[in-house]
């Protein structure tokens, strides 16, 4: 699996009793897991699937955002 460099935001969901990972650069791209590590691994899979389907449908794939440091 490619090593994509997309920002991931990890939050805890009491309702789902799981960690939720959202990928802001890829609309609708989210995953979950019982642990942070599991949620991140699931997100990597979902990122690859998001990109695959976008390519198949001719949807532009956003470049990962970069964070500038001082």
N, C-alpha and C positions, 0 to 999 in steps of 0.2 A: 504494500500500500504506500503511495507517495506520502511524503512528509509535508503536508500543507501547513502554511504559516498563518492561518486565520486566528484572529482573536476569539477567545472563548470566555464567556461570562458564566460563572458557576454560582448557583444559588440553591438554597435548601427549600424544599416544598413540604410543609407540614401535611398538606392535603394528600400529596402523593407518597409521603414518607420516603423521599428520594432526593438526590441531588439532581438538579436540572442544569444542563449546559445549553446556552444559546450562542449562536454564531452570528453576530450582528451584520457582518458583510454579506451573508447569504440568507435572504429573506425566507423565514419559515424553517430554517435549519436548527433543529433542537434535538437533544437526546437526554436520557436520564440514566441513573444507576444508583445502586444501594450505597456505593462509596464514591468518593471523588474520582479515584483512579478508574473505576468501572464506567462512570459517567463520561470521563474524558475519552476513554477507549471507544465507547459507543459513539461519541461525537465524531471521532476520526472516521469511523465507518460511514456515518451519515453524511459527513462532508464529501467523502469520495462518491457516495451515491448521488448527492445533490449535483455535483459537478458532472457526473456521467449523464444524468437525465437532462441537465441544462444543455450539454453538448448535443445530445440526440435531438432536442427540441429547438436548437438554434438560439438558445437564450444566452446573452452575453454573461460571461463569468467575471464577477468583480475581482479585482486584485486585492490581496490582503492589505488592510490598513497598516501603516507604520506609525510607531510612536517615537516622536523626537525627544531625545534626552538632552540635557544641558551640556 
